Amino acid sequence: MNKAKRMDSLASGVFNEMEEKKQRVEARGVKVIDLGVGSPDLPPAPHIIEALRRSANNPSHYRYTLVGVRRLYEALTGWYKNRFNVDLDPDNEVLLLMGSQDGLAHLAMAYVDPGDIALVPDPGYPIYSFSIQMAQGEIFPLPLLAENRFLPDFSLIPPDIAAKAKLMWLNYPNNPVAVSADREFFERAVEFARKYDILICHDVAYAELAYDGFKPMSFLEVPGAKDVGIEFYSLSKTYNMAGCRIGFALGNREVLSNLALIKSNIDYGVFHPVQEAGIAALTGPQECVTINAQTYQRRRDVLVDGLAELGWKMPKPNASMFIWAPLPPGYTSSTLFVSELLEKAGIIVIPGVAFGNRGEGYVRIALVRDEGILTEVVKRVRQSFSFNA
C-alpha cells in the first residue's frame, strides 16, 4: 500500500519526537520538566466548569450540533465589541470551530489549489505550513527577523510572487517568537492584501495573555480588514479550555461561508456542553482572565530574570505564553542545545529550527509550569551549565 505523495513533504511532529526522548531520559530515573508543548496547566474558572457540568447532565445535549448555539455566537460578538470595539454579525461573520486549529488546518482546502502560492511566516506555528502542504500548495516564506521586530517586510516579497499568492498567514501575539504587532503593521498588511488580492488569515489566540499593562489589538480593528481577511480566536489560552476544543473564525463572510462548507463535510459541530462552557466564559466574570495573565507574567519574570543571572539572556515578551530565547553563549545549533539541556538537566524546550529555517539560533520555552518549578529549572541550569559570554 503506497501512501499519498503529499505525505512525503511532512515531517514527524517535533512534539512527538521530544516525548520519545523524554521517556528515554525518565527511564534513567530523571524527573523531566516539560516546557515544550504550550498547553495551559491551570484549570478553567469554577463558573465555566459548572456550566459544562450542568449541560453535560442534560440528556438532550448529546445530539449533533450542526449549527451551534446562537447564544454562543452572540456572546462572542459581544465579547469582541467590548474587547476590541469590533462589530461582527453573529449570523454570517462568525463561524464556530472545534478549536482554532480546526479552522487553521482546513482553510487552505477552500482557497489553495495544487501549485498555488501561500505566504507563510518563518519561523511560524507548524499548522500554517502543514495546511498548505496538505492542499498541495507552494510555500513562500516570510522571514521573521529580530532586526525587523519579527514582523514580515512586505517590500521584500517579489511582485510576481505577490501577484500569484492566494493566502497569507499572520499571528500576533506570535507563536513561537512571542512578539506583538501594532496598528501601523496591520494597516500595511491590509493595504498589501488589497493590492494583490490576497486573503489574510490572522491568528490571535494569545491576545489575552499580555503583560505590563499591554493590550494586543485585533487585526479586525483596522478599517477594511474584513474585506481582505479573517481572524481566528480560541478560548483555549484565555480561559484555560484547551481540551474543550472550541474556537472561532471571524470576519469576511464569504470566506467563512466557504470554510463552513468544508467543515460541513468533515464534522458535526462542537459538543453542546462545551458551547455552554464557552458562553459562561465569554459572558461571565472576567477576573479569571486578569489572574491568568498575571500568573504568566510572574512565571516569565522568574524564568527570564533567573536565567539572565546565569549568563543566558533573553527578551521579556509583552504577550503570549512563550519565551523566544536566543541560544546561550557557546551554542549555535538549537537541536544540539535542546538535546544537551534534556540530557544534562532534564528540561524540555523546543528547538527554534522546528518552526522553520529562520528559527535556528533560538529555542521556544513554554511558561506552562508554576513558579516553584521554574525556579527549579533555573537551579538545574545553574548546576549543569556554565555560560561564557
C-alpha positions in Angstrom: 0.0 0.0 0.0 1.6 3.2 -1.2 1.0 6.4 0.8 -0.1 9.6 -0.9 2.7 11.7 -2.4 1.7 14.7 -0.2 2.9 12.7 2.8 6.5 13.0 1.5 6.7 16.6 2.5 5.5 16.0 6.1 8.0 15.5 8.9 7.3 13.8 12.2 5.9 16.2 14.7 8.6 17.7 16.9 6.5 17.3 20.0 6.2 13.5 19.4 10.0 13.4 19.0 10.5 15.2 22.2 8.1 13.0 24.0 10.1 9.9 22.9 13.3 11.5 24.2 11.6 12.4 27.4 10.6 8.8 28.0 14.2 7.6 27.5 15.6 10.2 30.0 12.9 9.4 32.6 13.7 5.7 32.2 17.0 6.6 33.9 15.1 7.9 36.9 15.2 11.6 36.0 12.1 13.7 36.6 11.8 15.7 33.4 10.4 19.3 33.5 8.5 19.7 30.2 8.4 23.3 28.9 7.7 22.1 25.3 4.0 21.9 24.5 2.1 25.2 25.0 -0.8 23.6 26.9 -2.2 25.5 29.8 -1.6 23.8 33.2 -4.2 25.9 35.0 -7.9 24.9 35.2 -10.8 26.9 33.9 -12.6 29.2 36.4 -15.3 27.4 38.5 -18.2 29.1 36.8 -17.0 27.7 33.4 -16.6 24.2 34.8 -20.1 24.4 36.4 -21.7 25.4 33.1 -20.0 22.4 31.5 -21.1 20.1 34.2 -24.7 21.3 34.3 -25.0 21.0 30.5 -23.4 17.6 30.5 -26.2 16.4 32.8 -28.8 17.2 30.2 -29.6 14.0 28.2 -30.7 16.1 25.2 -27.3 17.7 24.8 -25.7 14.6 23.2 -27.0 15.1 19.7 -25.2 16.5 16.7 -24.7 20.3 17.0 -24.6 21.2 13.3 -25.0 25.0 13.5 -24.1 25.8 17.1 -26.0 27.6 19.8 -27.0 31.2 18.8 -26.3 32.4 22.4 -22.7 31.5 21.8 -22.4 33.5 18.6 -24.0 36.5 20.4 -21.6 36.0 23.4 -18.6 36.0 21.1 -19.7 39.1 19.2 -20.4 40.9 22.4 -17.0 40.0 23.8 -15.3 41.2 20.6 -17.2 44.5 20.8 -16.2 45.0 24.4 -12.6 44.0 24.0 -11.7 45.3 20.5 -14.6 47.6 19.6 -15.1 45.4 16.5 -18.7 44.9 15.3 -19.5 41.5 14.0 -22.7 40.0 12.6 -23.4 36.8 14.6 -25.3 35.3 11.7 -22.6 35.5 9.0 -19.4 36.9 10.3 -18.7 34.3 12.9 -18.0 30.6 12.4 -17.8 28.1 15.3 -14.8 25.8 15.2 -13.6 22.7 17.1 -10.7 24.8 18.4 -9.0 27.4 16.2 -6.6 24.7 14.9 -9.6 23.1 13.2 -10.0 26.2 11.0 -6.3 26.8 10.6 -5.9 23.3 9.3 -8.8 23.3 6.9 -9.0 26.8 5.4 -6.4 26.2 2.8 -8.5 23.4 1.3 -11.0 26.0 0.4 -8.6 28.5 -1.1 -5.4 26.8 -2.3 -5.2 24.6 -5.4 -2.1 22.5 -6.2 0.7 24.8 -7.1 -0.8 28.0 -5.6 1.4 30.2 -3.5 0.8 31.0 0.2 2.9 33.4 2.3 3.9 31.7 5.5 5.9 33.1 8.4 9.3 31.6 9.1 9.6 30.8 11.9 5.9 30.1 12.3 3.4 27.8 14.0 3.6 24.5 12.2 0.0 24.2 11.2 0.3 27.1 8.8 2.8 25.2 6.6 1.1 21.9 7.2 -2.2 23.2 5.9 -0.6 24.5 2.7 1.3 21.2 2.2 -1.9 19.2 2.6 -3.6 21.4 -0.1 -0.5 20.8 -2.3 0.2 24.5 -2.4 3.6 26.2 -2.6 5.1 28.0 0.4 6.8 31.3 0.1 8.5 32.0 3.5 8.1 35.4 5.2 11.3 35.8 7.3 10.6 37.0 10.9 13.9 38.6 11.9 14.9 40.3 15.1 16.2 43.4 13.2 12.6 43.9 11.9 10.9 43.3 15.3 9.9 39.8 14.0 7.4 41.4 11.5 7.4 40.4 7.8 8.7 43.0 5.5 6.2 43.1 2.6 8.5 45.2 0.5 10.8 42.2 0.2 8.2 40.0 -1.4 8.8 40.0 -5.2 5.9 41.5 -7.1 5.5 38.4 -9.3 5.2 36.2 -6.1 2.7 38.6 -4.5 0.6 38.6 -7.7 0.4 34.8 -7.6 -0.1 34.4 -3.8 -3.6 33.3 -2.6 -3.3 33.4 1.1 -1.1 34.9 3.9 -0.8 33.7 7.5 -0.2 36.3 10.3 -0.1 35.6 14.0 0.3 38.3 16.7 0.9 38.0 19.6 3.1 35.4 17.9 3.9 31.8 18.5 6.8 31.0 18.6 8.6 34.4 18.6 6.5 35.9 21.4 6.2 39.5 19.9 3.2 41.7 19.1 2.3 43.8 16.1 1.0 47.4 16.1 -1.8 49.1 14.2 0.7 50.5 11.6 1.8 47.0 10.7 -1.8 45.7 10.3 -2.6 48.7 8.2 0.3 47.9 5.9 -0.9 44.2 5.8 -4.4 45.2 4.7 -3.1 47.6 2.0 -0.8 44.9 0.7 -3.5 42.3 0.6 -5.9 44.6 -1.1 -3.3 45.5 -3.8 -2.6 41.9 -4.6 -5.9 40.3 -3.8 -4.5 38.1 -1.0 -6.6 36.5 1.8 -5.1 37.4 5.2 -5.7 34.8 8.0 -4.7 36.2 11.4 -4.3 34.0 14.4 -5.0 36.0 17.6 -5.1 33.1 20.1 -2.8 34.8 22.7 -4.4 38.3 22.8 -5.4 38.0 26.5 -2.0 36.7 27.7 -0.5 40.1 27.8 1.8 41.7 30.5 2.9 45.0 32.0 -0.4 46.7 31.0 -0.1 45.9 27.3 -3.3 45.2 25.3 -2.8 43.5 22.0 -5.1 44.5 19.2 -7.3 42.6 16.8 -6.5 42.6 13.1 -10.2 43.3 12.5 -9.8 46.7 14.2 -8.2 48.1 11.0 -10.6 49.6 8.5 -11.0 47.3 5.5 -9.7 44.2 7.3 -13.0 42.3 6.8 -12.7 43.0 3.1 -9.4 41.1 2.8 -9.3 38.6 5.7 -10.5 36.7 8.7 -9.3 36.2 12.2 -9.0 33.1 14.3 -9.7 33.3 18.1 -9.7 30.5 20.6 -10.9 30.1 24.2 -8.0 27.7 24.9 -5.5 30.1 26.3 -7.7 32.9 27.5 -9.9 30.6 29.7 -7.7 27.5 30.1 -10.1 25.5 27.9 -7.5 23.8 25.6 -9.0 20.3 26.0 -12.6 21.6 25.3 -11.8 22.3 21.6 -13.7 25.5 21.0 -12.7 28.4 18.8 -14.0 30.8 16.1 -13.2 32.2 12.7 -14.4 35.8 12.3 -14.6 38.4 9.6 -15.2 38.1 5.9 -18.5 36.4 5.4 -17.7 34.8 2.0 -14.5 33.2 3.4 -16.4 31.9 6.4 -19.1 30.5 4.2 -16.5 28.5 2.2 -14.8 27.3 5.3 -18.2 26.3 6.7 -18.8 24.3 3.6 -15.5 22.4 4.1 -16.3 21.7 7.7 -19.9 20.5 6.9 -18.3 17.6 5.1 -15.9 16.8 8.0 -17.6 17.1 11.4 -20.9 17.6 13.1 -20.1 20.5 15.4 -18.9 21.3 18.9 -20.3 19.3 21.8 -23.2 21.2 23.3 -21.8 21.3 26.9 -18.6 22.8 25.6 -20.6 25.5 23.9 -22.3 26.2 27.2 -19.0 26.4 28.9 -17.9 28.9 26.2 -20.9 31.1 26.8 -20.2 31.1 30.5 -16.5 32.0 29.8 -17.4 34.9 27.4 -20.3 36.4 29.4 -19.3 35.6 33.0 -16.9 37.2 35.4 -13.6 38.2 33.7 -11.4 38.3 36.8 -10.1 34.9 35.8 -8.6 36.4 32.6 -6.7 39.0 34.6 -5.5 36.5 37.1 -4.4 34.2 34.3 -2.3 36.9 32.7 -0.8 37.9 36.0 0.2 34.3 36.7 2.1 34.0 33.4 3.8 37.4 33.9 5.2 36.2 37.2 6.4 33.0 35.6 8.0 35.0 32.8 9.9 37.1 35.3 11.1 34.2 37.4 12.5 32.4 34.4 13.9 35.2 32.4 15.5 37.0 35.4 16.8 33.8 36.8 18.5 32.6 33.6 19.9 36.1 32.9 21.8 35.8 36.2 23.5 32.7 34.8 24.5 34.5 31.6 21.6 33.2 29.4 19.9 36.5 28.4 16.6 36.7 26.5 14.0 39.4 26.0 10.9 39.6 28.1 7.8 39.2 25.9 4.9 41.5 26.4 2.4 38.8 25.4 1.9 35.1 24.6 2.7 32.1 26.8 6.2 31.6 25.4 9.7 32.9 25.5 11.7 33.0 22.3 15.2 32.7 23.7 18.4 33.2 21.7 20.8 30.3 22.3 23.1 30.8 25.2 26.8 31.8 24.6 28.8 29.0 23.1 26.0 27.3 21.2 25.0 27.6 17.5 22.6 24.6 17.0 19.2 24.7 18.6 18.8 21.0 18.1 22.0 20.1 19.8 21.4 22.5 22.7 17.9 21.2 23.3 19.3 17.6 23.4 22.0 18.7 25.8 19.5 20.5 28.0 17.4 17.4 28.3 20.3 15.0 28.8 22.1 17.2 31.4 19.3 19.0 33.2 16.1 17.0 32.4 14.4 20.1 30.9 12.5 20.1 27.6 12.2 23.1 25.4 11.6 23.2 21.6 14.4 23.9 19.1 13.7 27.0 17.1 14.5 25.3 13.8 11.4 23.1 14.4 9.4 26.2 13.4 11.3 27.0 10.2 14.8 27.6 9.0 14.8 31.2 10.4 14.2 29.7 13.8 17.7 28.4 14.0 19.6 30.1 16.8 16.6 30.1 19.2 14.6 27.9 21.4 11.0 28.2 22.4 10.2 27.9 26.1 6.5 27.5 27.2 5.6 29.0 30.6 3.4 26.1 31.5 4.7 25.3 34.9 4.3 27.1 38.2 6.9 29.5 39.7 8.3 26.9 42.0 9.1 24.5 39.1 10.5 27.3 37.0 12.8 28.2 40.0 13.9 24.5 39.8 14.6 25.0 36.1 16.9 27.8 36.9 18.6 25.8 39.6 19.1 22.8 37.2 20.6 25.0 34.5 23.0 26.5 37.0 24.1 23.1 38.1 24.5 21.7 34.6 25.8 24.6 32.5 28.4 27.4 32.6 27.7 30.0 30.0 30.6 32.2 28.9 29.7 35.4 27.1 
